[in-house]
Amino acid sequence: MDVMLVGGISPVMRKLILKLYKEGHRIHVLSGTRNPAIHYEHVFERYDCPYDSASVEEVFKSVDPDVTILLGAFDGNYTGEDPRKDAVSFTAGVQNILLSWATLKKGRLIYISSSEVYGSSYQKTVSESVSPLPRGIRPIMLYQGEETVRFYQEKLKKDAIIVRVDRIHDVPQQQSDIRFGIVGSMCLNAFRKGTVSYRRNHFYGLTYLGDVIEVLFRLVTCKTHEHGLYNISSSVKWSEEQIAQAIQKYSQTPVEILDVTVDEHRSVVLNNQRVKEEFGFEIFQTPEVTVEKTLKYMHAHSTRFLTGENK
């Protein structure tokens, strides 16, 4: 199968490429950037034009992909340094990509969103039937992407799938990977400063990246699917306090944990029942194991994570 991946380099992109490559699929990448320093392994063809470029339509016609995956929430091109600029670029890019993809007579499109689109706090796990109320520029940006894809699903009857991924955890390979996971960022703070803060009333549905990739692969290769929206999550609630305690337990140097709890309660854990019933879902690694592996990796590759006075 020819698979088009749209996105800058990120942990999700790297793992997705590796999985598709091992399974024998031909991978094409629309990188959205002309930076030659950014390397994609195991890619058959790479296209470096911006997402809103007129060249994108020609790229899609040339590749004629069986499946197109928009990295969306895990697109490494959107760093968050300038949220408004990111939002404008992202929205224009998604629109142009979908217009170009829709001209093809075949193919499936998968748009990866995240639990960030939920701006409220929930006592129970959040199913796909719960309407998001995004707060902040980035959550609104991601939800607007969902709404654009939904138009092609419902009005044009295209084979498009929206995926909301819960907070991921995995061992970061470099400093830029930190921004994609709360576990990695808390481990980095402990590694650099010897202290880690937590809010005991903040909870997440932490999900191992390898499990996310496995479900995404099943969505790529399935012949049919019952729904246009799926949650990918372990559906297991983890608190920042539990993460901090695991860091203190596995750190090779003394770590002080600080309670910085304020009144605001925050709990968003996605419900994975729909994807579990249709495609299956298993937990291969818990956040505690990731904490232990991350701290060992940071100590073994300290120059990748220490800067300035931390060195």
C-alpha positions as CSV (number, residue, x, y, z in Angstrom):
1,M,0.0,0.0,0.0
2,D,1.1,3.6,-0.6
3,V,0.7,5.6,2.6
4,M,1.1,9.4,2.7
5,L,2.2,10.9,6.0
6,V,1.7,14.6,6.4
7,G,3.7,16.1,9.2
8,G,7.0,17.3,10.7
9,I,9.2,14.9,12.6
10,S,7.9,13.8,16.1
11,P,7.9,10.6,18.2
12,V,4.5,9.6,16.6
13,M,5.9,10.2,13.1
14,R,9.0,8.1,13.7
15,K,7.2,5.2,15.3
16,L,4.5,5.2,12.6
17,I,7.0,5.2,9.8
18,L,8.9,2.3,11.4
19,K,5.7,0.3,11.8
20,L,4.5,0.8,8.3
21,Y,8.0,0.1,6.9
22,K,8.3,-3.2,8.8
23,E,4.9,-4.2,7.5
24,G,6.0,-3.7,3.9
25,H,4.1,-0.5,3.0
26,R,5.6,2.2,0.8
27,I,5.8,5.5,2.7
28,H,5.6,9.0,1.3
29,V,6.0,12.1,3.4
30,L,4.7,15.6,2.9
31,S,7.0,17.3,5.4
32,G,5.7,20.9,5.2
33,T,9.3,22.2,5.6
34,R,12.4,22.6,3.4
35,N,14.8,22.0,6.3
36,P,17.3,19.4,5.0
37,A,18.6,18.8,8.5
38,I,15.3,17.0,9.4
39,H,15.7,13.3,8.4
40,Y,13.0,10.7,7.8
41,E,14.2,7.1,7.8
42,H,12.7,4.4,5.6
43,V,10.8,6.9,3.4
44,F,10.3,6.1,-0.3
45,E,9.7,9.7,-1.3
46,R,9.7,13.0,0.5
47,Y,8.0,16.3,-0.5
48,D,9.1,19.5,1.2
49,C,6.5,22.0,0.0
50,P,4.4,23.9,2.6
51,Y,1.0,22.5,3.3
52,D,-0.8,25.5,1.8
53,S,1.2,25.4,-1.4
54,A,-0.4,24.9,-4.8
55,S,2.1,22.1,-5.3
56,V,0.2,19.9,-2.8
57,E,-2.4,18.9,-5.3
58,E,0.2,17.7,-7.7
59,V,1.9,15.7,-4.9
60,F,-1.4,13.9,-4.2
61,K,-2.0,13.2,-7.9
62,S,1.6,11.9,-8.3
63,V,1.5,9.6,-5.2
64,D,-2.2,8.6,-5.4
65,P,-2.1,7.3,-1.8
66,D,-4.3,4.5,-0.5
67,V,-4.2,6.1,2.9
68,T,-3.3,9.6,4.0
69,I,-2.5,10.4,7.6
70,L,-2.5,14.0,8.9
71,L,-0.3,14.0,12.1
72,G,-2.3,17.0,13.4
73,A,-1.8,17.2,17.1
74,F,1.6,15.4,16.8
75,D,3.0,17.4,13.8
76,G,6.5,18.4,14.8
77,N,6.2,21.6,12.7
78,Y,4.0,23.2,15.2
79,T,6.2,24.0,18.2
80,G,3.8,26.2,20.2
81,E,6.3,29.0,20.4
82,D,3.8,31.3,18.5
83,P,0.3,29.7,19.0
84,R,-1.5,32.2,16.8
85,K,0.9,31.8,13.9
86,D,0.7,28.0,14.3
87,A,-3.2,28.2,14.2
88,V,-3.3,30.2,11.1
89,S,-0.8,28.0,9.3
90,F,-2.4,24.8,10.5
91,T,-5.9,25.7,9.5
92,A,-4.9,26.8,6.0
93,G,-2.8,23.7,5.6
94,V,-5.5,21.3,6.6
95,Q,-7.9,22.9,4.3
96,N,-5.6,22.7,1.3
97,I,-4.6,19.1,2.1
98,L,-8.2,18.0,2.2
99,L,-9.1,19.8,-1.0
100,S,-6.2,18.1,-2.7
101,W,-6.9,14.7,-1.3
102,A,-10.6,14.9,-2.2
103,T,-9.8,15.2,-5.9
104,L,-8.6,11.6,-5.8
105,K,-11.0,8.8,-6.6
106,K,-9.8,6.4,-3.9
107,G,-8.2,6.4,-0.5
108,R,-8.8,6.9,3.2
109,L,-7.7,9.9,5.3
110,I,-6.9,9.7,9.0
111,Y,-6.7,12.9,11.0
112,I,-5.0,12.7,14.4
113,S,-6.4,15.0,17.1
114,S,-6.0,14.7,20.8
115,S,-7.8,14.9,24.2
116,E,-6.7,18.6,24.3
117,V,-9.9,19.5,22.6
118,Y,-11.8,18.9,25.9
119,G,-11.5,22.1,27.9
120,S,-13.6,20.9,30.9
121,S,-13.0,18.4,33.7
122,Y,-14.9,15.1,33.8
123,Q,-15.6,12.6,36.6
124,K,-16.0,9.7,34.2
125,T,-14.1,8.6,31.1
126,V,-15.1,10.7,28.1
127,S,-16.7,8.9,25.2
128,E,-16.9,10.0,21.5
129,S,-20.4,11.1,22.1
130,V,-19.3,13.9,24.4
131,S,-19.0,17.2,22.5
132,P,-15.7,19.0,23.1
133,L,-15.5,22.6,24.5
134,P,-12.0,23.6,23.5
135,R,-10.3,26.3,25.5
136,G,-7.1,28.0,24.2
137,I,-5.7,28.6,20.8
138,R,-4.2,25.1,20.2
139,P,-7.2,23.1,21.4
140,I,-9.5,25.3,19.2
141,M,-7.0,24.8,16.3
142,L,-7.2,21.0,16.6
143,Y,-11.0,21.0,16.9
144,Q,-11.3,23.2,13.8
145,G,-9.3,20.5,12.0
146,E,-11.8,17.9,13.2
147,E,-14.7,20.0,11.9
148,T,-13.1,20.4,8.5
149,V,-12.6,16.6,8.2
150,R,-16.1,16.0,9.4
151,F,-17.5,18.1,6.5
152,Y,-15.8,15.7,4.1
153,Q,-17.2,12.7,6.0
154,E,-20.8,13.9,6.2
155,K,-21.3,16.1,3.2
156,L,-19.0,14.6,0.6
157,K,-19.2,11.0,1.9
158,K,-15.5,10.5,1.9
159,D,-13.7,7.8,3.8
160,A,-12.2,9.9,6.5
161,I,-11.5,9.1,10.2
162,I,-10.9,11.4,13.1
163,V,-8.8,10.0,15.9
164,R,-8.5,11.6,19.4
165,V,-5.4,10.4,21.2
166,D,-5.0,10.7,24.9
167,R,-1.8,11.9,26.6
168,I,1.0,9.7,25.4
169,H,4.1,8.4,27.2
170,D,7.3,7.0,25.8
171,V,11.0,7.4,26.3
172,P,12.1,10.7,24.6
173,Q,15.0,10.3,22.2
174,Q,15.9,14.0,22.2
175,Q,14.9,17.2,23.9
176,S,12.4,18.2,21.3
177,D,10.4,15.1,22.1
178,I,9.6,16.4,25.6
179,R,6.8,18.6,24.5
180,F,4.7,15.7,23.4
181,G,4.3,14.1,26.9
182,I,3.7,15.1,30.5
183,V,5.8,12.1,31.7
184,G,8.9,13.2,29.7
185,S,8.6,16.8,30.8
186,M,8.4,15.9,34.5
187,C,11.3,13.5,34.2
188,L,13.4,16.2,32.5
189,N,12.7,18.7,35.3
190,A,13.7,16.2,37.9
191,F,16.9,15.2,35.9
192,R,17.9,18.9,35.5
193,K,17.0,20.4,38.8
194,G,16.6,17.6,41.3
195,T,13.0,18.7,42.0
196,V,9.7,17.9,40.3
197,S,6.4,19.6,41.0
198,Y,2.9,18.1,40.8
199,R,-0.8,19.0,41.1
200,R,-2.5,16.2,43.0
201,N,-5.9,17.2,41.4
202,H,-4.7,16.8,37.8
203,F,-5.4,13.5,36.1
204,Y,-4.7,12.1,32.6
205,G,-5.4,9.0,30.6
206,L,-1.8,8.2,30.0
207,T,-1.3,5.9,27.0
208,Y,1.8,4.1,25.8
209,L,2.9,5.4,22.3
210,G,3.4,1.8,21.1
211,D,-0.2,1.0,21.9
212,V,-1.3,4.1,20.0
213,I,0.7,3.1,16.9
214,E,-0.8,-0.4,16.9
215,V,-4.3,1.0,16.8
216,L,-3.5,3.5,14.1
217,F,-2.0,0.7,12.0
218,R,-5.2,-1.3,12.3
219,L,-7.2,1.8,11.2
220,V,-4.8,2.1,8.2
221,T,-5.2,-1.5,7.1
222,C,-8.8,-2.3,7.9
223,K,-11.1,-2.9,4.9
224,T,-14.1,-1.2,6.6
225,H,-14.8,0.7,9.8
226,E,-18.0,1.3,11.7
227,H,-17.4,4.9,12.9
228,G,-15.8,8.1,11.7
229,L,-14.5,9.1,15.2
230,Y,-12.4,7.0,17.6
231,N,-10.7,7.6,20.9
232,I,-7.3,5.9,21.5
233,S,-6.6,5.7,25.2
234,S,-5.6,3.3,27.9
235,S,-8.7,4.7,29.8
236,V,-6.6,4.3,33.0
237,K,-6.4,7.5,35.1
238,W,-3.0,8.6,36.3
239,S,-2.3,11.7,38.5
240,E,0.7,14.0,38.4
241,E,1.3,12.9,42.0
242,Q,1.7,9.3,40.9
243,I,4.2,10.3,38.2
244,A,6.2,12.4,40.6
245,Q,6.4,9.5,43.1
246,A,7.5,7.2,40.4
247,I,10.3,9.6,39.4
248,Q,11.4,9.9,43.0
249,K,11.5,6.1,43.2
250,Y,13.5,5.4,40.1
251,S,15.8,8.5,39.9
252,Q,19.5,7.7,40.2
253,T,20.0,10.9,42.2
254,P,17.9,12.4,45.0
255,V,14.7,14.1,43.8
256,E,12.5,16.4,45.9
257,I,8.8,16.4,44.9
258,L,6.8,19.6,45.5
259,D,3.0,19.8,45.8
260,V,1.9,23.0,43.9
261,T,-1.8,22.1,43.9
262,V,-4.3,24.9,43.3
263,D,-8.1,24.8,43.5
264,E,-8.7,24.0,39.8
265,H,-9.5,20.3,39.3
266,R,-8.6,18.8,35.9
267,S,-9.4,15.3,34.8
268,V,-9.7,14.2,31.2
269,V,-9.5,10.5,30.4
270,L,-10.8,9.2,27.1
271,N,-13.0,6.2,26.9
272,N,-11.6,3.5,24.6
273,Q,-14.6,1.2,24.5
274,R,-15.5,1.9,20.8
275,V,-12.0,1.2,19.4
276,K,-11.5,-1.7,21.8
277,E,-14.7,-3.5,20.6
278,E,-13.9,-3.0,16.9
279,F,-10.1,-3.2,16.7
280,G,-8.9,-4.4,20.1
281,F,-6.6,-2.6,22.6
282,E,-4.0,-3.9,25.0
283,I,-1.7,-2.1,27.4
284,F,1.9,-3.2,26.8
285,Q,3.7,-0.7,29.0
286,T,2.6,1.4,32.0
287,P,3.7,5.0,32.8
288,E,5.7,3.8,35.8
289,V,7.9,1.6,33.5
290,T,8.3,4.5,31.1
291,V,9.5,6.7,34.0
292,E,12.1,4.2,34.9
293,K,13.3,3.8,31.3
294,T,13.3,7.5,30.7
295,L,15.5,8.4,33.7
296,K,18.0,5.7,32.7
297,Y,18.1,7.0,29.1
298,M,18.6,10.6,30.3
299,H,21.5,9.6,32.5
300,A,23.0,7.6,29.7
301,H,22.6,10.4,27.1
302,S,22.8,13.4,29.3
303,T,24.3,15.7,26.7
304,R,21.0,15.5,24.7
305,F,19.0,16.8,27.7
306,L,21.3,19.1,29.7
307,T,21.9,22.7,28.6
308,G,23.7,25.7,30.0
309,E,24.0,25.7,33.8
310,N,22.4,22.2,34.0
311,K,25.6,20.8,32.4
